[in-house]
Amino acid sequence: MGPLFLQGWRENSINGIFLLFGFYATMTISLIALIILFSFATNLGAKINRAALGLSAASLFCFGIYQLWTALNLI
C-alpha cells in the first residue's frame, strides 16, 4: 500500500487521498457485511454454524501453509 500511495501522491495528491479513502471504505463495508452475515448465521442452527467454523478453520490452515511455503521458498 505504501509505494502505491506514494506513486498516486506524486501524480496528484487527490489520487493518494482517494486511494486511502477507497481502501478504508472497502475495509469498513466488508466488515459491516461480515457482521451482518454472521448475525444471520446464528439463526441457521448449530449444525450449520459448526460446518461454517470448520470450513473457515480449514481455509485459514491452508492459507497459513501457503504463507509458510511462500516464505520458505524466498530463503
GIHUUR-V161511 format. One record per residue. N is the residue number from 1. PSI is psi as a letter, one per 20 degrees, with the letter a starting at -180 (none if undefined). D_LAST is the distance of its C-alpha to the last C-alpha in Angstrom with 1 decimal. Layout:
BEGIN
n	psi	d_last
N	PSI	D_LAST
N	PSI	D_LAST
END
This chain:
BEGIN
n	psi	d_last
1	h	23.6
2	g	23.9
3	h	23.6
4	g	25.7
5	g	28.3
6	h	28.5
7	g	29.0
8	h	31.7
9	h	33.3
10	h	33.5
11	g	35.2
12	p	37.6
13	h	37.5
14	h	38.8
15	g	35.7
16	g	33.4
17	g	35.9
18	h	36.2
19	g	32.4
20	g	32.3
21	g	35.4
22	g	34.2
23	g	31.0
24	h	32.8
25	g	35.7
26	g	33.5
27	g	31.8
28	g	35.2
29	h	36.9
30	g	34.1
31	g	34.5
32	g	38.2
33	g	38.0
34	g	35.9
35	g	38.4
36	g	41.2
37	g	39.6
38	h	39.0
39	h	42.5
40	h	44.0
41	h	41.9
42	h	43.6
43	i	46.8
44	i	45.6
45	r	45.7
46	h	43.7
47	g	42.7
48	h	41.0
49	g	39.3
50	h	37.8
51	g	36.6
52	h	35.1
53	g	33.4
54	g	32.0
55	g	30.8
56	h	29.0
57	g	27.5
58	g	26.3
59	h	24.9
60	h	23.0
61	g	21.6
62	h	20.4
63	h	18.9
64	g	17.1
65	g	15.7
66	g	14.7
67	g	12.9
68	g	11.0
69	g	10.3
70	g	9.2
71	g	6.8
72	h	5.4
73	i	5.5
74	i	3.8
75	none	0.0
END
